[in-house]
Amino acid sequence: MYYSPTIVQLAGFASNTTALLLSLITSGLNALGSLLGMYLIDRTGRRRLAIVSLSGVILTLAMLTAAFNYTETHSPPVLTTLRTLGTESAYVCPAFRTSNQDWTCSQCLDKSCGFCQTPLSKKDKGHYTGTCLVSNSTVEHMCHRLRHSGSSWFTRGCPSQFGWLAVLAMALYICFFAPGMGIVPWTVNSEIYPLKYRGIGGGLAATCLWVSNLIVSETFLTLTTAIGVSKTFMIFMFIACFTLVFVILFVPETKSMSLEQLEEMLHNLYLEKKNGNKWSSVCYILKKRDKGQKAENDEDAQSV
């Protein structure tokens, strides 16, 4: 959410206006998804909603990883003739001028230079080329002036014919995240603590959430620069996989349960662990409780 305009530009959309408009769409999807989650949470249950949400998050992060990996491995080539020739030769990226090797757009941007994409003809559709120039506002205007209206100026991401896939994956990510993991943790967090510790427990959980949020927001751009965009999203995908396993093993279904029932359930879990069952989980306690209730119902039916 915080870096959606940046992610759009990394996907190959050079225009700041386009990036902002697409980020507004994702913000709108987040609001609609939260409303949908409020409707579903008491109908489908917290646990099921979280599992479906995380499964979708993992899938969309895999799509983002694949899309950016293609962009990084199929980066457009830089024209080499402008090292010494042409009107733009005075503005060629210094690192590119002194290099004797062929460059790509990604290598150009890694050196803090800009990529001026040449206009595409119909036969060149999907095959981008351009020049590697010094990155400043003067050169950006010169790029548009010399290359006419069909040129584009890139400083964050390179042009790619699959850039739309990354934007689609980001929108789907919001659609899966907002109704589930956007609201389920807050709901479960307000239910699972005993009355005596509800205040401090909720406060600590909220603090951990915002500290984690700060870490992600402060390290995202650094990670994309250090290891690449695709590997950054791959790390997030592995974290989401770990979270899914945690939810499946340890998060109970609290739908239709009173606070007293929840407190009793967690107390039973504590007794199980105290008695030596270290691998006991909340889900295990719930299954044990459901079996006991089923047995009581069967006994009542037989007595009748």
Buried (B, 14 or more C-beta within 10 A) or exposed (E): BEBBBBBBBBBBBBEEEBBEEBBEBBEEBBEBBBEBBEEBBEEBBBBBBBBBBBBBBBBBBBBBBBBBBBBBEBBBBBBBEBBEEBEBBEBBBEBBEEBEEEBBBBBBBEBEBBBBBBEBEEEEEEEBBBBBBBBEEEBBEBBBEBBEEEBBBBBBBBBBBBBEBBBBBBBBBBBBBBBBBBBBBEBBBBBBBEEEEBEEBBEEBEEEEEEEEEEBEEEBBEBBEEEBBBBBBBBBBEBBBEBBEEBBEEBBBBBEBEBEEBBBBBEBBEEBEEEEEEEBBBBBBBEBBEEEEEEEEEEEEEEE
